[in-house]
Structure formats: C-alpha cells, structure tokens
Amino acid sequence: MKKVLVTGAAGFIGFHLARRLLAEEIEVVAVDNLNDYYDVRLKEDRLRLLQERSSFHFLKADIADRDAMTGLFSEHRPDTVIHLAAQAGVRYSLVNPHAYIDSNLVGFLNVLEGCRQGGVSHLVFASSSSVYGGNTRLPFSTRQNVDHPVSLYAATKKANEMMAHAYAALYEIPCTGLRFFTVYGPWGRPDMALFLFTSAILEGRPIEIFNEGRMERDFTYIDDIIEGVLRTARRPSAPDPHWDPMDPDPAGSFAPYRLYNIGNSRPVNLLTFIGILERELGKRAERILMPMQPGDIPATFADVDDLSRDVGFAPDTPVEEGIRRFVAWYRDYYRK
C-alpha cells in the first residue's frame, strides 16, 4: 500500500486508522462530511491532529455526492480503499432511516464505482456485528446465515456485503468485509455506551441500562481493530479454490471476496462492564434499569478463527486495560 483512501477519516475508527497509516509513512487521502450526528468539535480535533502531516490530504464531502467522489478518485487514484464512512448507530436508524440509505447504500455505491473506474487493487469495508440480527448461536461465525436483521442499520450493512460481492464477481475487485464488534477506546463516539456512561457518572447523572443489564457485548479495543484492518488490507482477497457452489460458504467465494469478524472473543456482561468503569472512575453510578430497546440484540460474541488463521492476529486487549486507557483520555480531553 502506497496511497490509501480512508472514508470517514474524522470518525472514531477512521481517525485511528489514518494516524497509524501516516505513522507508517503511507500517503493518506481522506474524505468526511463532518456531519453533526455527534459533537462536530470532536471530529474537528481528530482531523486537526491528522492535518499536521504533509502526507495527509483531506476533502470535506459527502460520500453520497457522486460528482465529489468521482472527482476524488480521478484526482488521487488510490491503490487501496478502506471504507469506514457510514451513518452509524442502531437506535438512530429508527428515527432517521433516510440518512442510512443515503450514506450506507448510495454512498457505498459511489465508493464501489470509484474502485471500479479507478482500478483500485483492494477494497476493505466496514460491516458490523449487527448483521447477525436474529441469530442466537454463539459465537457468531461468518459462516452463519445473516438474513434476519433487526434494524435498518444492520440491513444496510448486510446490503454492503452483497453489493461488494457483486462488484468482486463482476469486475474482479478484491473486496474484504470486516464485521466490527462493539469498538471502544480513546477518541470514541459520544453515542456509545462507554462514553455515555463515563460522562453521566462524572457529572452525577443516572445511566440507563437496557434489558435491565442482561446484555453481553464483545467489547473490542480500538488498537486491535486497527491492527486487524491493516493486516487484512495488506492481504487482498482472492477466489477460494475450494468454494463449493452446492454448499456455498458465505465467508468466501469463487470471486475475490472475503468476510471476517474482528472482535475480542471475550463477551462481557454489561453490569460487569459498568462495575469496571465505576472502579476506574472512583465513583458509583446511579442506575436506571430499562427494557430492551427495539433493534438491539442481547449478546454478541465473535468467532475470529478465520482472521487468526489468515492474518496471524486476533484481538486480545483486556477490557479492564481498554477502559483504563479510555478514562485517562476522557479526563485529559474534557479536563475532568
């Protein structure tokens, strides 16, 4: 990889990825629309750190803008694309569904077309553990059927996987989809549980705990996510010579296409997670137990055997260490 296009570069994962690429002396072309889904100042501060490097090139644009994306690919001609831009959030998809269609479907099509017309050598794109939807067999495996989403967000991520496969099959573009599991860490998203809980506890506000705390999440630290992304990006997908059309494996294909889970493979009960955070903050939370929210699933747990076998890596940061690092960053950034 010499020149990488990172979409969503002012976002949580995109920022960390771009910073790692720049540290490895890889030229980064970045696009982000800096929307107000959450605090724009946080996005601008991330971006400011990236712009200190001369090998970082930024375009403020919406990936759903076809002309802007066509121009971006034509001008910069990246050899690799790592697509992280999306309208995120399960619950927000219940109140603003059109934002998910614009960004996650129209925007992704523009990325695919840019890859096709620009001769990109590898497209890596973010999927989500949300695609497992109605599945209850744990751990979640990329070989499981994922045809029963329980949120529009999950449905758009499943659609991304299918769209990428079509382009891999039609145009032989190597495509690799990564299903992220509950990513957390410094510079994280303010709408995610760890950020919300930390803010509320420090400010003396109660925290809302859904499904009365009977939830488990495969919390995955940001540095592990970035390592997984980079290792897969350096290994373009190839057709699987053993793929059987009579017994098709959803994780592979006759086309240059592959799916991986990236998760810690150590589910943590939500109440346990809150207890670790309370100890790190030195302060107890006032808890409000709430019912399960529409679109949520009770548990996630990643099977990462394929990832470990193919790229020699599996996430392993203990949640206690990850929370400690997040709290240290939060206190420094917000002076609390």
Secondary structure as GFF3:
##gff-version 3
##sequence-region A 1 336
A	DSSP	beta_strand	3	7	.	.	.	ID=ss1
A	DSSP	alpha_helix	12	23	.	.	.	ID=ss2
A	DSSP	beta_strand	27	32	.	.	.	ID=ss3
A	DSSP	alpha_helix	40	50	.	.	.	ID=ss4
A	DSSP	beta_strand	56	60	.	.	.	ID=ss5
A	DSSP	alpha_helix	66	76	.	.	.	ID=ss6
A	DSSP	beta_strand	80	83	.	.	.	ID=ss7
A	DSSP	three_ten_helix	91	94	.	.	.	ID=ss8
A	DSSP	alpha_helix	97	100	.	.	.	ID=ss9
A	DSSP	pi_helix	101	106	.	.	.	ID=ss10
A	DSSP	alpha_helix	107	118	.	.	.	ID=ss11
A	DSSP	beta_strand	122	128	.	.	.	ID=ss12
A	DSSP	three_ten_helix	129	132	.	.	.	ID=ss13
A	DSSP	alpha_helix	152	171	.	.	.	ID=ss14
A	DSSP	beta_strand	175	180	.	.	.	ID=ss15
A	DSSP	beta_strand	183	184	.	.	.	ID=ss16
A	DSSP	alpha_helix	193	203	.	.	.	ID=ss17
A	DSSP	beta_strand	207	209	.	.	.	ID=ss18
A	DSSP	three_ten_helix	210	213	.	.	.	ID=ss19
A	DSSP	beta_strand	216	217	.	.	.	ID=ss20
A	DSSP	beta_strand	220	221	.	.	.	ID=ss21
A	DSSP	alpha_helix	222	233	.	.	.	ID=ss22
A	DSSP	beta_strand	257	262	.	.	.	ID=ss23
A	DSSP	beta_strand	268	269	.	.	.	ID=ss24
A	DSSP	alpha_helix	270	281	.	.	.	ID=ss25
A	DSSP	beta_strand	287	289	.	.	.	ID=ss26
A	DSSP	alpha_helix	305	311	.	.	.	ID=ss27
A	DSSP	alpha_helix	319	334	.	.	.	ID=ss28
###
